[in-house]
Amino acid sequence: MFVGRLLLVVLPVLALCTADSKPQGSSILGTLQQNRLPRFLENNPLPNGLPWGNKNPKHDDPKHPPHTGVTRYYDFTLSRGTASPDGFLKQVMLVNNEFPGPLVEANWGDWIQVTVHNNISGPEDGTSIHWHGLLQKETPWMDGVPSISQCPIAPGSTFTYRFRADVYGTGWYHSHYSAQYLDGLFGAMVIYGPTHTNFDEDLGVIMVQDYFHRPYFSVLKDEMSSNVTLQAQFADNTLINGRMPFNCSLAARGSTCDSSDATYSKFRVRTGKTYKLRLINSGAGSIEYFSIDNHQLTIISNDFVDIIPYNTTIVTLGTGQRTDVLFTPRGNGSIWMRTQTSGKFCGGARSVAPKAQAIILLDDYPEDTIPTTTGNPPPVDNGMCANDPLDLTLPYYPIALPEPSVTYNILINQGFNATGQKLFYMNGNSFQGDYNDPILLLAEQKNYSYPYDPKWNVVNFQTNSSIRINVYNNNTSPHPMHLHGHDFFVLHEGAGLWDGVSINHPENPQRRDTQNLAPFGHVVLQFDADNPGTWPFHCHIGWHLSQGLFMTFMERPNDITQRQIPLVMAETCTKWDAFTKKNVVDQIDSGLRKRERTVRR
């Protein structure tokens, strides 16, 4: 997500963008022009005509990529503009003038190179891009998190990310600077790899999200307020692939809203064929419940981990989570695809319009055919906010649980600071980093402890080989917990405290990179310390991260000093330092003051 409460920029009221910007961005997502995805990208395939050669998903570790020798190049320009994905015209942030941003594609083992131009102006803002779910084993400095692996990309500057497509499946990218991605700086990422299931066509990515008509900073400011009324976050709408007509009678007076200018997302399929759908919750705060009327879905992958297939009618997606499903259409005419945000107990962002629909056209039925199908029964909001039961989600490539070398307990609490701002605390600290001093760059200089900045919330796991994390959530909100640089074993979850004994399928527990944590509940995770670096562990709800629900796990620090971090990473700080010397970069609350700069090599 983003390192929220750190050094936020106060945004003034924006003028509508220039005449060359286009409502709805210019994305083809959700249109019948959306491309079907290939099985793999052409270019230098390995033996047997495949980019991954003889690798088999049942017997070859998906975290050991082949060396294809191919680089995929992308060029991103980030800017402000306007869009009306649901008919409501609002100021947004765009990637190449698109909302959502363009698709990033690569084969497993390829290198991906993305040049990012920060053209955000009116006002200027720093930025960064995080490549959610990729392990970055060869390039931990390319994780894209300000104050952890880099300084922000300064306004008017360009930075090039280069990293390996080191796992395969469905991912996404998004800004990790403050809460920018709420305003549109995100897009899908597909890494093609060997398949363990049979299907006819890859229908492509389906991004579901809660959607706000207000700028992201306004949402954050209210959520962090001491005013209980302002804290209640209500999204204005729910979108599928950036589309869903809004009821303009609910729009604020003086706003520009025309629901006739909005459309449902549409997909055309052939009855009897089996399609792969790549679901992504790219929202700010809500758990999404995805379904297709009167059809079963077969779940085949969670995050970047293939699983033994099983059937369901509802797919649960916390923010940041991805699930691949198979779907075989039947019937005639058209049917509704649906997503519904969580309700009373599990709604990180309750919505004025909590349901979104998209049209699935069967065979050759006309494009203007409107479905009349009725939805499946909605899930029961019982307060657990859980993904599917752990015993259903067994990885296809099995890995037995190793004995942990350390167990670390984390207690999540909520409270207020001296200025009345609502914050979250992990083991008594509410995270607040320093954009001008990335922890990874300091660690390379053998600076492993930060007594002058306890709010950096760094946990040094030193030489431990397998780390068990027992998280207890002592508040009323759910938290989709995301770990960078790893997938983790999910060992147990439930209400109250863990009993310290029960473990789900120790011979092959579920693995993924984001897992829902229940209100007043626990989740027990474990990961192998096979990736030296400084890795964020945080809630993926936008304002929760901004309120400090964030830790950094330092892994094998002595090995960090043996890596040669490219000098271009320090260059991000040189340019950001120059920008901050001439511009005030405000925080949303009082806290860490800018201190003496750390001298870098």
N, C-alpha and C positions, 0 to 999 in steps of 0.2 A: 504494500500500500504506500504509505508515505510517512516520513518522519514529521509528524504533525506540528505540535506546539512549538517546535524549534523556530525561532526567528521568523515569524510570519510577517508578510507584507500586508499593511492595511490597504484595502482596495477602495478607491473612491468610486462614485457612480460613473459608469462607463458610457461613453457615447456609442450609438449604434455604429456598426462597422461600415467600411467603405463599400461603394457600389459594386465592387467586383467580388464581394463575398456572397456565398450562395446559401439560402435557407436549406436546412437539412444537410449542411456540408455538401459533399458531393459523393457520398458513399453509395456503393451499389448493394451493400448489405440489406437484406430484407426485400430486395426487388427480384423479379424473375430473371434479371441479368446476373444475379449472383452466381459466381462460377462454381460448378461442381469441382471437387478437389481430386487430384490424381492420386494414384497409389504411391508415387514417388516422383521427384523432380528429375528430369533428364540432365545429363552432364556427367561424364566420366563414371559410369557404373562399374562396380567391381565384378568379380567372377559370377557367373550365372545370370548376368544381366541386371543385377540388383545393386544398389549403392551400398548395401551392408553385406554383400557376399553370401556366405553360408551361415550367417548367424541366425539362430532359431530362438524365438521368444520363450520357449519352454526350457531351454538348456543353457542359454547365454545371458549373463547378467546384463540387464538393460542399462546399468550404470557404467558399462565398459564399452564405449562407442568405437566403431571402426574409424580408420583414417582414410577418408575419401579423397583428400587432397583438393577439395573444392571450397571456394569461398562464395557466399551469397551476399550481394551488395545492396544496401538500401540507403536512401537519402531522405531524412525527415526535416521538414521545416515546421516549427512550432510557432503558433501565432494566435492572437485573439481574433474573434469574429462573431458573427451571429448565426444562429441556426434555429429551426422550428421543427424538431423531429416529431413533436406531437401537436403541432399547430400553434403553440405558444412561442413567440419570438423572444429569444433570450440571448444574452452575451455568453459566449462559450470560449473554450480554448480548443484549437484544432491542430491535427497532424496532417500536413499537406492539404489543408482546407477540407478535411474529411471528419465526419462524426458518425460512428466511431472511426478511429484511425485505420490506415491500410493494413492488410494482412501481411505478416512476416511468415515466410515459408522456407524450409530447408530440409534436407535429408539428415537422418541420424548420422553424426560424425562430421558433417560439414562445419565450416567456420561461417559465422554470421558477422557481417560488418555493417554497422549502422552509423552514418554521419548525421549528427543532430545539430541543427542550426536554431539557436534561441532567438527568435524574432518576436518574442512576447513583448508588447509595448502597449502603452496607454492604460495602465502604467506598466513599467518594466517589472519583470519578475525573474528570479533565478529558476532553475528547473533541473531535472535529472530523469532518467528512464531506468526502471527496474524490470528485469526479464524474469517474470514470476515463475518459479518452479525449476529453472535451470540451475545446475549444481555449481557451475563456475569453478570446477576443481583446478583447472589450469590457469584461471584468471580471476581470483577472488576480488581483485580491485575493480572488476567490471560489473559488480553487482548493482550499481546505480543508486546507492543510498547516501544522500548528503549527511555529513557528520560521522559516517561509519566508514565507507569505502572511497569517498571522494568529497570534494567541495562542490557546491552547485555550479552548473554551467551558467556563467554570468550572462546578463542581457547583451545581445549583440555578438556573443561568442559562439564558436563551433567546437564540438567535441565528438570524437569518433569512438564508439564502442566496438570491440572485437572480441568474440568469445565463441566457444565450441557448442554446437547443438549436441549436448552430452547425454541427453535422454530423449525419448520419443513419445509423442502423443500430443495432447492439446494443452496449450499454455496461453499466456497473454502478457502484454507489457503495459506498464502504466507509469505515470510520473510518481516519484517518491518524495517530491518536494512539497511540504505542507499537504494540503488536501486538493491539489490541482486536478487530480484525475476526476474528481466529482464534476468538474466543468468540461471534461471531454478529452483529456490527454491520456488515451488508452486505446488499445486495439488487440486483436487476436494474434496468436502465434501457433503455427502448426509445424511439428517436427515429424516427418514421415519415417516410419520404421516398419519392421516385420509385423505381420498381423497374426493373431491367434484365433480369429473368427472369420467366418465367411459372410460377405455382403456383396451386393451388386454395385452400389454407387455410394460415394461419400458426399452427402448433401451439404457438408460444410459446417461452419461455426454458427452457433445460435447463442448470442449474448443476451442475457436477461439482467435487468437492473431496476432498482428504484431510481427515481429521477426527480431532481429539484429544479424549480424555476428560479430560485434565488442563487446568487453567486456563492461559491463554496465558502468564502470567508464569513459571509453573513450566517450561514448554517453553523459554522464552527463557533462563532461568537455567541450565538444564542445557546448552543448546547453547553458551552463552558460557563455560562452565566450562573449567578446565584439565584436567579429568578426561576422558580420551578415551572412556571407557565411557559417561559421561553425555552426551557430545556426539552420540552416535549417535541421531538422531531417528527414532522409529518412530511413525507415526500409528496410531491404533487402528482406524480404519475408513476406508472410501471411500463417499461419498454421491452420489446423483443427486437433485437438487431436494430436498435435506435429508432423504433417506430411504435406508435400507438396513439390513435386520435384522442385528444383531451376534450373534456366537456368544458367549453369555453365560458359557460355561464358561471363556472367556479373561479374564473380568472380574476385577478385583482383589477379594480377600476383603473383605467388609464393604460393598461397593458395592451399589447398587440397580440390578438389570438384569433385564429381562423381555422376551425377544425376541418373545413373543406380542403384545406391545404395539407392535411395530414393523411397518411394511409396506414393500413395494416401491413406488416411484413407478409410476404407471400412466397410459397414454395410450390413447385409442380412435381408430382411424383407419378409413378406407374403402379397400378395395383398389382400385387403379387411379387414385386421386387422388394429386396431388403436394402434399407438405407442406413448409413452411419450418420449420426448427428453428434456434433461436438458442442456440448453445453458448457457455458461459462457464466458464472455470476460475477459480473463486472460492476456491481452496484456499490453503494456507500455503506449500507448498514443492515439490510434486510436479508433474512433467510428466504430463499425462493423455492416454491414447490411447483415443479414443471410436470406437465402431462399432455397427452393427446387424447381427445375424446374417444372413448370406446375402444381403446387400443392398449395392449400391453407393450412395455418397453423392456428391452434386454440390456442390462447394465454390463459393460465390458471393461471399463477403465475408470479409475478415480485419480484425478490429478495426472501425474505422469506414470502411473502404475497400472498395468493390465491386471484384471482380476478374472477369476473363474466366473463365467457369465451366470446371471440369475435374472428372473423376471420381476417386474414391479409395474404398478400403474402411476406411481408418484415418484419423482426424483427430487431429493432434497439437496439444495445447494446453499451453503453458507457463502458469505462474501469471499471471493478469491478462489473458491473451489471450482473444479471442472469435472465433468462426468461425460464419458462417451457412451452412447446407447445405440442399439439397433432397433429399427422400426420397419414393419412390413404392412403397408396400407391395404385396406380392404374397403369395400363399399362403392359408392358412386357419388358424383357431385363434388362436394368439398367438406372438409372437417376442420374443426377448430384445434389449433395448438394453443396451449394456455400456460401462463405462469401466474402464481399468486404469492404475494408477500405474506410473511408471517404476521400473526395477529397480536393479541393482548400481551402474551407472556414473552414471545420470542421476537417481537418486532423491534429491531434496532432502529428502524425508521418506519413507523406506521405511515400508511399512505392514504391520502384523500381518495386515490383511485388504486386500490391494492391489486387489481387484476389486469393482466394484459393478454391479448389474443393475437394470433396470427393465422392466416388462411393457408390451408393445405389444399391445393387443387389436384384432383385425381384425374389422371389420363388427359383427355382433351377438353375437359369442361372449360367454359369461357372464363376469361380472367376476372370478370366482374361477378362471378358466382359467390354468393354469401352463404356460409355454412348455417345449418339449422340444428347441428348436433348439440347435445347437452354434455356438461362436464362430468368427470368422475367425482365421487365423493371427496371433499377436501380433507386434508389430514387433521387430526385432532391436535389442537394446541394445548398440550398437557404440561407445558412449562419446561420440558426437558430439552427442547430445541435440538434434537439429536439427528445425526445422519442415520443411515440404515444400520441395523444391528451389526455389531462387529463380526459375529459368526457367519454373516452372509458375504462378507467382503474379503475373500481369501485371495492373495496375489497369485497370479498364474505362474510366475517364476518364484519358487519357494525359497525363503531364507529363514533359517531357524534363529530364534532369539538368543543372542549371546548373553553371558552373565555380565551385568553392569559392573564397571569398575568404580562407579560412584552413583549415588542417588541424591538428587537436589530437589528440595521442596520449595514451591513458590506459592505464596498467598497473595491473592488479588483482593484489594479493598478499594473503597471509594470514599472520597472526602473533599474537603475544601481547603485551599491555601489561605494565607493571611489576607489576600486581597479579595477573597470570596469566590474565586474561580473554582469550579467543580473539576476535580482531578481523579485519576486512578493511580493506585500505588501497587507496585510489585515488591513484596518484601520490604515495605516501608518507604520505598523511593518512587517518586514520580519522574519518569524519564524526561530529561531536557538536555539535548545535545548542543554541540557548537558547530555550526556549519563551516567555520573557519579552521577547524582542527579535526580532521577525520581520524578515527581511532585506529584504523588499519595502518595509516601512514605513521602514526606515533608508535604502534607496535613494531613496525619494521625497524624503528630506532631503539628497540628494546625498552620502550616505555610501556610497561605492562600494568601499571596501577595508577589510579587517578584519585588520590585522596583529596585533591583540591576541587574535584567535581564529582561528588557522590551521586548526583542526579544523572550522570552518564549511565549508571546502572549496568556496569560491566561485570560479568562473572567470568573469572579466569579458571578454566578447567584444566589448565596445565597439560600434563602428559596422560590424562585419562583416556582409555581406549573406547569405552562404550558408556554413554551417559544417560541415566534414567531421570526423567523430569516428572515430578508429581505435582500437578497444578490444582489448587483448590480455589474456587471462585466464590468469594464471600460477598456477593451482591446480586441484585435482581436482574442484571443484564446478561444475555448470552455473549460469548466471545469466540468467534472463529479464529483459532490460534494458528499462526503461520510461522514456519521456521525457514530461513534462507539457507541456501547452500547444502541442503539435505532433503531426503524424505525421511520420515520417522516411522518407527513401529508404533501402532496404537494398541496399547496393552489392556487398558480398562477405561471405562467411563461410567458415570452414574450420578445419582443424587448423593449429597453429603460427602463424607470423607472416604477415601480408598481404604480398604481393610488391610492393605500392605501385603496381601497374599495372592488374591485372584488375578489371573492373567489370561487374556483371550488367546487361544490357539498358540501357545509358545513355540510349537513346531513350525508355524508359518503365520504370524500375526499380520493384520492389515498394515500396509504402508501407504503413506501419502504425505503431502507437504502442508496441508491445512485441515484442521479438525475442529468441529464445533464443541464448545465447552458450555455446559448447562448452567443456568443461574443456581447458585448454592449447590453446585455439583463439582465433580472432579474429572480430570482426564489424566491418564498416565501414558507418557510417551518415552521413547528411547531412540537414540541415534548413535551411529558409529562415528567416532572422532577420526574420520579419514580425510578431512578436508581442512588443513590449517588455514585459519583466517579469523575474522571477527564477524559473527553472523547474527543479524537481528532475529529476535523471537518476539512476536507482537500480535495483538489483536488486529484483525483486518477491517474492523468497523472504523470508518474515517475519523470521527471525532473521538473515539476511544484512544486511538493512537495519538491524536493531538493532545489528549488529556493525560498522556504519560504512560499508557499501558504498553510498555516496550522495554525489553532487555537486550543486551548484546552478549552473546556467548563467545568468549575468546578461546580458540581451540589450538592447542599445540603451539604456544607462542614462540618457543625456540625455533620451530620450523618456519615461522613467518619471517624471521630475520634472515633465513637462508634463501628466501625468494627475492628475485630482483624485480621490484615493482617499477614499472615504466615511469620515467621522469614526467611523462605527460600527465600523470595523476597529480603530481605536485603543481603542474601548470594550471590545473583547474583552480587551485587555491590562490595562485598568484593573480589570476584574473578576477576571482571572487573578492580577494582582499582589496584590489584596486577599486572594484565597484563599491564595496562597503565603506571605503574611506570617503567616498563622495556622496553616498546615499545612505539614509537611515533605513535599516531593515528592522522593523519593529517586531516585538513579540506580542502575543495576544494577552499575556499576563506578566506580572513581575517575576523575576527569577534570575537566571544566569546572566551576569553582566559580561560584556566583552573584556577579556583579560589580555595580558601580554601575549603576543603572537609566539608560537613555538617555532624555533628555527629549524627549517628542514634542509635536507641535503640539496 
